[in-house]
Amino acid sequence: MGEGTPRCSQKVCVGSRVRVFDGYGEVEFVIVADDPPAASGWHVSWTSPLGKALLGRRVGEEVMVRSRTGIHFVRIRDVL
C-alpha cells in the first residue's frame, strides 16, 4: 500500500467487524462477501443496502442507508 492509503483497520472493508449506532443502540456485525446463512449470527453481506452504504467509510461517519423499509442513518462507532 502506498503512503496515506487507508487500511481496512481504518475503514470498512469486506471482513471488517463494524460497530454502528442506529439511533436506538449499538449493533456489531461482520461485513461478509457472500449472503450469510440464516443461522450465521450478526453478518451483513456487502451487497445488502447496509453493506453497500458502509464499505469504504470510516469511524465517526454518519451513513445513509436506503432499504425497502425507507431511509435510515447509522453512525460508525468502531471498525475492528
Sequence and secondary structure as in RCSB ss.txt:
>XXXX:A:sequence
MGEGTPRCSQKVCVGSRVRVFDGYGEVEFVIVADDPPAASGWHVSWTSPLGKALLGRRVGEEVMVRSRTGIHFVR
IRDVL
>XXXX:A:secstr
  TT   TTTB  TT EEEEE SS EEEEEEESS   TTS SEEETTSHHHHHHTT BTT EEEEEETTEEEEEE
EEEE 
